[in-house]
Amino acid sequence: MPEIKRTLDQLKAGESGVVLGYEGEEDLHYRLKELGLVKGTSVLVKRLAPLGDPMEIILRGYSLSIRKQDAAKILVRKNEETL
């Protein structure tokens, strides 16, 4: 089965995935890495704000709110099972 790559903003509440890399400008890459969103990190989308932005994700044992426009730059592989 081929690996389907998508961006973090495409995941729905309750879906999880693994960070594969980044798109876009380098400055954003450094900021995301400082927040713990490094390659291989598992993330779970906990919930979305009423209008969909920002989104709350859980990674490395803590919750992080991230703007959809930033989440659209994070490449993920969606896990087959949702948590």
RAQUI-V644837 format. One record per helix or strand of 3 or more residues. SS is the DSSP state (a for helix, b for strand). FROM is the first residue (numbers start at 1). LEN is the number of residues. Records with the same first field share a line. If there is no record, write none. Layout:
SS = FROM-LEN, FROM-LEN
This chain:
b = 5-3, 16-7, 42-7, 55-5, 62-5, 74-5
a = 8-3, 26-9, 68-4
